[in-house]
């Protein structure tokens, strides 16, 4: 794939203007639209990925359920560390980022409140070899910016 299209995968896309697998600036509650466009972009490059083989990982509670509408899997991470200073102490946003045990290829749409139990939501099991994992980077892989004291390395 990369050898056939060496430059196409190295550029950044913005919002829903997807011309690579790297996307900046997609708002909350609509990330599933861009993830679907990334999947379609791979298809245009000859890499077919079934919807049920896409896995999104994000730290923000409100971003997880909408993936069900597109038949995409999603999992809330940073469940052990939430930012209780934001949004009236709701814990809607992660703090320290994902732990390795949260990055799992499980079907369904799983929030922290689900205690790690997937809701299968009608997604079909596919035995396709290609899958796509998408990470919302801010606080998913990094933790709260500038806080190195409270989050383990």
Secondary structure, DSSP 8 states (H G I E B T S, - for coil): -TTTSTTGGGSEEETTB-SSSEEE---TT-HHHHHHHHHHHHHHTT----GGGEEEEESBGGGTGGGGGGT-EEEE--TT-B-TTSGGGT--BBSS---GGG----SSEE-GGGTT----TT------S--EEEE--TTTTS-STT--SSS--
